[in-house]
Amino acid sequence: MNVVKEIQRINEREIERSDYSESASWHAQYKNTAWIFAGNMPFDLTEGDIICIFSQYGEIMNIELIRDKDTGKSKGFAFLQYEDQRSTVLAVDNLNGSNVLGRTLRVDHSYGPKPRRIKQEDGSFIEEPYVPTQNAAPKMIEVSESEARAATATEKDDYDAEDPMAAYFRDKARKKSDKKKSKKKKKEKRHRSSRHHSDAEEEGHHRSTSPSRHDRSPRHRSVSRSPSPHKRDRRSDSEEDYRRRRSPSPRKRDRRSDSEEDYRRRRSPSPRKRDRRSDSEEDYRRRRSPSPRKRDRYDDDDRRRRRRRDY
């Protein structure tokens, strides 16, 4: 019980420290061993029960429950080996001092079971080192070559293997990549077919329009090399035709030749705007006053209000 309290006191003191680091922790001196010692356990617990309790902090590779040689009953303590050394730190910090079936567990770091003492015929004892048998390790699964390739392919992606949604996201990414590849193939096929079609059209057009080498005559050659009628007319234009073509439009000519009076007439405002600007105060009020129909409606409303007031 004193060891349990001492471990709890050391852990509380490390939590209170502000400059905590893994190298300065008391767990660092056991960084080379993956064994833990579990004591003061109920005598009814079996190896399977102990594995169920301690496997929540890591994969257990080996367990050695100490039993009585004569009766085979449990003595209440065991040694456990984890696959990862960091699991021992979690087990010691979380399970030390916990209550199981009315008994307080003692969990601490360890270097494994001590060497066994074997008695010889002459009465002397020799020490036989303990060899782990990996009795709690999961069985190795035989993987085929195709599964191994699939596993190496999944390792290349960024998805965590322990994530339950990793398979969904991996399948989604694979479908997306397949869709891109199919689109690319369709595009290349369409481009190839269109290019082949255009080449065939050009070849057919060339065969239909241009005569063969044997059918060509000097007349055909002269006609094909002669310029178009439009170009011939422009080349044969006289100086007068050239000036007529280059001269501005009649509208532009009229505007350029406008006198100052015509310019003012074009820039002057409309008659309606001129009248409104020259309106007197009386004309303005007359324009802003309501129509006779609106005035009659307002007068009728006023009469009705007065009649209600009289009643």
KAUR-V946126 format. One record per pair of residues at least 12 apart in sequence whose ideal C-beta (glycine too) atoms are under 10 Angstrom apart, sorted by the first residue. I is the first residue (numbers start at 1). GAP is how many residues later the second one is. D is the distance in Angstrom with one decimal. If there is no record, write none. Layout:
I,GAP,D ; I,GAP,D
//
This chain:
1,39,8.3 ; 1,96,9.5 ; 1,103,7.1 ; 1,105,8.0 ; 2,104,9.8 ; 3,34,9.9 ; 3,36,8.6 ; 3,37,9.7 ; 3,93,8.8 ; 3,103,5.9 ; 3,104,9.8 ; 3,105,6.7 ; 4,35,9.3 ; 4,36,8.3 ; 4,92,6.0 ; 4,93,5.0 ; 4,94,9.7 ; 4,100,6.3 ; 4,101,8.0 ; 4,102,5.2 ; 4,103,8.5 ; 4,104,8.8 ; 5,91,9.8 ; 5,92,7.9 ; 6,90,10.0 ; 6,102,9.7 ; 7,19,8.9 ; 7,85,7.0 ; 7,86,8.6 ; 7,89,5.2 ; 7,90,7.6 ; 7,99,8.3 ; 7,100,8.1 ; 7,101,6.5 ; 7,102,9.6 ; 8,85,9.4 ; 8,88,6.9 ; 8,89,5.7 ; 10,15,9.3 ; 10,16,5.7 ; 10,17,9.7 ; 11,14,9.5 ; 11,15,8.7 ; 11,16,9.6 ; 11,81,8.6 ; 11,82,6.0 ; 11,83,10.0 ; 11,85,8.2 ; 11,86,9.6 ; 13,13,9.5 ; 14,12,7.4 ; 14,13,9.1 ; 14,79,9.6 ; 15,78,9.9 ; 22,64,9.7 ; 22,67,9.0 ; 25,64,8.2 ; 26,66,9.8 ; 26,83,9.1 ; 27,58,9.4 ; 27,59,9.2 ; 27,61,7.9 ; 27,62,4.8 ; 27,65,7.3 ; 27,66,8.3 ; 27,82,7.2 ; 28,61,9.6 ; 29,80,8.1 ; 30,55,7.9 ; 30,58,6.9 ; 30,59,8.3 ; 30,62,8.8 ; 30,78,9.2 ; 30,79,3.9 ; 30,80,8.2 ; 30,81,8.2 ; 31,54,6.3 ; 31,55,9.2 ; 31,57,9.4 ; 31,58,9.2 ; 31,78,9.7 ; 32,53,7.7 ; 32,79,8.8 ; 33,48,8.8 ; 33,49,9.8 ; 33,52,7.1 ; 33,55,7.6 ; 33,76,6.8 ; 33,77,7.1 ; 33,78,5.2 ; 33,79,7.1 ; 34,24,8.8 ; 34,26,9.9 ; 34,27,7.8 ; 34,28,9.2 ; 34,46,9.1 ; 34,47,5.4 ; 34,48,4.7 ; 34,49,7.2 ; 34,50,7.0 ; 34,51,4.7 ; 34,52,9.1 ; 34,53,7.5 ; 34,54,5.9 ; 34,75,9.6 ; 34,76,9.7 ; 34,78,9.0 ; 35,27,8.5 ; 35,29,9.3 ; 35,44,5.9 ; 35,45,7.0 ; 35,46,5.2 ; 35,47,8.0 ; 35,50,9.4 ; 35,53,7.3 ; 35,74,7.5 ; 35,75,4.5 ; 35,76,6.0 ; 35,77,4.4 ; 35,78,8.3 ; 35,97,9.3 ; 36,18,7.8 ; 36,21,9.7 ; 36,24,9.8 ; 36,42,9.3 ; 36,43,7.4 ; 36,44,5.4 ; 36,45,8.0 ; 36,46,7.3 ; 36,51,8.7 ; 36,52,5.1 ; 36,53,9.6 ; 36,55,5.6 ; 36,56,6.5 ; 36,59,8.8 ; 36,60,9.6 ; 36,71,6.1 ; 36,72,6.9 ; 36,73,6.1 ; 36,74,5.7 ; 36,76,9.7 ; 37,40,6.9 ; 37,41,7.9 ; 37,42,6.0 ; 37,43,8.2 ; 37,55,9.5 ; 37,69,7.7 ; 37,70,7.2 ; 37,71,5.2 ; 37,72,7.5 ; 37,73,4.0 ; 37,74,9.3 ; 37,75,9.2 ; 37,76,9.4 ; 38,12,6.9 ; 38,15,8.5 ; 38,16,7.0 ; 38,25,9.4 ; 38,27,9.3 ; 38,38,9.3 ; 38,39,6.4 ; 38,40,5.3 ; 38,41,7.7 ; 38,42,6.3 ; 38,53,8.4 ; 38,54,9.9 ; 38,57,7.7 ; 38,58,9.3 ; 38,62,9.9 ; 38,67,6.3 ; 38,68,7.3 ; 38,69,5.4 ; 38,70,8.5 ; 38,72,9.1 ; 39,27,9.7 ; 39,36,9.4 ; 39,37,6.8 ; 39,38,4.0 ; 39,39,8.2 ; 39,40,10.0 ; 39,64,9.8 ; 39,65,9.9 ; 39,66,7.4 ; 39,67,4.3 ; 39,68,7.9 ; 39,69,8.0 ; 40,36,6.3 ; 40,37,7.3 ; 40,60,9.1 ; 40,63,5.6 ; 40,64,6.2 ; 40,65,6.0 ; 40,66,5.0 ; 40,67,9.5 ; 41,12,8.8 ; 41,24,8.9 ; 41,33,7.7 ; 41,34,9.3 ; 41,35,5.1 ; 41,36,6.5 ; 41,37,7.0 ; 41,59,6.8 ; 41,60,8.6 ; 41,62,6.6 ; 41,63,10.0 ; 41,64,6.3 ; 41,65,8.8 ; 41,66,9.9 ; 42,32,8.6 ; 42,34,7.3 ; 42,58,6.4 ; 42,59,4.4 ; 42,60,7.7 ; 42,61,5.4 ; 42,63,9.5 ; 43,30,6.6 ; 43,31,5.1 ; 43,32,7.8 ; 43,33,5.5 ; 43,58,9.7 ; 43,60,9.3 ; 44,29,9.7 ; 44,30,7.8 ; 44,32,9.9 ; 44,57,7.5 ; 45,20,8.3 ; 45,29,6.8 ; 45,31,8.4 ; 45,33,8.7 ; 45,55,7.8 ; 45,56,7.9 ; 45,58,9.6 ; 46,19,7.6 ; 46,28,7.8 ; 47,13,9.8 ; 47,16,5.3 ; 47,17,8.9 ; 47,18,5.3 ; 47,27,9.2 ; 47,31,7.8 ; 47,33,9.7 ; 47,88,8.0 ; 47,89,7.4 ; 48,15,9.3 ; 48,88,9.2 ; 49,16,9.9 ; 49,51,9.2 ; 49,52,9.8 ; 50,13,6.4 ; 50,15,6.7 ; 50,24,9.5 ; 50,28,5.8 ; 50,30,7.2 ; 50,50,9.8 ; 50,86,9.3 ; 51,12,6.3 ; 51,27,9.9 ; 51,29,8.0 ; 51,85,5.8 ; 53,27,9.8 ; 53,38,9.5 ; 53,42,7.4 ; 53,45,8.8 ; 53,47,6.9 ; 53,52,8.5 ; 54,24,9.2 ; 54,26,5.7 ; 54,28,8.3 ; 54,33,8.8 ; 54,34,10.0 ; 54,36,10.0 ; 54,37,5.9 ; 54,41,6.9 ; 54,51,9.8 ; 54,53,8.4 ; 54,82,9.8 ; 55,25,9.3 ; 55,27,9.2 ; 55,32,9.3 ; 55,36,9.7 ; 55,81,8.6 ; 56,31,9.7 ; 56,34,8.9 ; 56,35,8.7 ; 56,38,8.6 ; 56,39,8.9 ; 57,25,7.8 ; 57,27,9.5 ; 57,29,9.1 ; 57,30,5.0 ; 57,31,8.4 ; 57,32,8.8 ; 57,33,4.1 ; 57,34,4.7 ; 57,35,9.3 ; 57,36,9.2 ; 57,37,6.7 ; 57,38,7.6 ; 58,22,9.6 ; 58,24,4.5 ; 58,25,6.2 ; 58,26,5.5 ; 58,27,9.2 ; 58,28,7.6 ; 58,29,2.6 ; 58,30,7.9 ; 58,31,9.8 ; 58,32,7.0 ; 58,33,7.3 ; 59,23,6.8 ; 59,24,4.2 ; 59,25,7.3 ; 59,28,7.5 ; 59,77,8.8 ; 59,78,7.9 ; 59,79,7.4 ; 60,20,5.7 ; 60,21,7.0 ; 60,22,6.1 ; 60,23,7.6 ; 60,27,8.5 ; 60,31,9.8 ; 60,75,9.7 ; 60,76,4.7 ; 60,77,7.9 ; 60,78,9.5 ; 61,19,8.7 ; 61,20,5.1 ; 61,21,6.7 ; 61,22,5.2 ; 61,23,9.7 ; 61,71,7.4 ; 61,72,9.9 ; 61,73,5.7 ; 61,74,8.8 ; 61,75,6.1 ; 61,76,4.6 ; 61,77,8.9 ; 62,17,8.1 ; 62,18,7.2 ; 62,19,4.0 ; 62,20,9.0 ; 62,21,9.7 ; 62,50,8.8 ; 62,51,9.7 ; 62,68,9.9 ; 62,70,4.5 ; 62,71,6.7 ; 62,72,5.6 ; 62,73,6.1 ; 62,74,5.7 ; 62,75,7.0 ; 63,15,6.2 ; 63,16,7.4 ; 63,17,5.2 ; 63,18,7.5 ; 63,69,9.8 ; 63,70,9.7 ; 63,72,6.5 ; 63,73,4.7 ; 63,74,10.0 ; 64,13,9.8 ; 64,14,6.2 ; 64,15,4.5 ; 64,16,7.8 ; 64,17,8.3 ; 64,48,8.1 ; 64,49,5.2 ; 64,66,7.7 ; 64,68,8.3 ; 64,69,8.8 ; 64,71,8.4 ; 64,72,9.6 ; 65,12,8.2 ; 65,13,4.3 ; 65,14,8.3 ; 65,15,9.3 ; 66,12,6.3 ; 66,13,7.8 ; 66,47,8.0 ; 76,27,8.2 ; 77,28,9.9 ; 77,29,8.2 ; 78,35,9.3 ; 79,31,6.1 ; 79,32,9.3 ; 79,33,6.0 ; 79,34,5.0 ; 79,35,9.5 ; 79,51,8.8 ; 79,53,9.8 ; 80,27,9.3 ; 80,30,8.7 ; 80,32,9.7 ; 80,56,7.9 ; 81,29,9.3 ; 81,31,7.0 ; 81,32,9.8 ; 81,51,6.3 ; 81,53,8.6 ; 81,55,8.1 ; 81,56,9.2 ; 83,54,7.9 ; 83,55,9.7 ; 85,24,9.8 ; 88,19,9.2 ; 88,20,9.6 ; 88,21,6.1 ; 88,22,8.7 ; 89,20,8.5 ; 91,16,5.9 ; 91,17,9.7 ; 91,18,9.4 ; 92,15,5.3 ; 92,16,6.2 ; 92,17,6.2 ; 92,18,9.9 ; 93,14,8.8 ; 94,13,8.5 ; 95,12,4.7 ; 96,12,7.0 ; 112,17,9.6 ; 112,18,6.2 ; 112,20,7.7 ; 113,16,9.6 ; 113,17,4.6 ; 113,19,9.1 ; 114,13,8.5 ; 114,15,9.4 ; 114,16,7.3 ; 115,12,4.1 ; 115,13,5.9 ; 115,14,4.9 ; 115,15,6.1 ; 116,12,4.7 ; 116,13,8.1 ; 116,14,6.6 ; 116,15,9.9 ; 153,17,9.4 ; 153,21,9.7 ; 154,12,8.3 ; 154,13,9.1 ; 154,16,6.6 ; 157,12,8.6 ; 157,13,6.2 ; 157,16,7.2 ; 157,17,9.6 ; 158,12,10.0 ; 158,15,9.7 ; 159,14,8.5 ; 210,14,8.9 ; 211,13,9.8
//
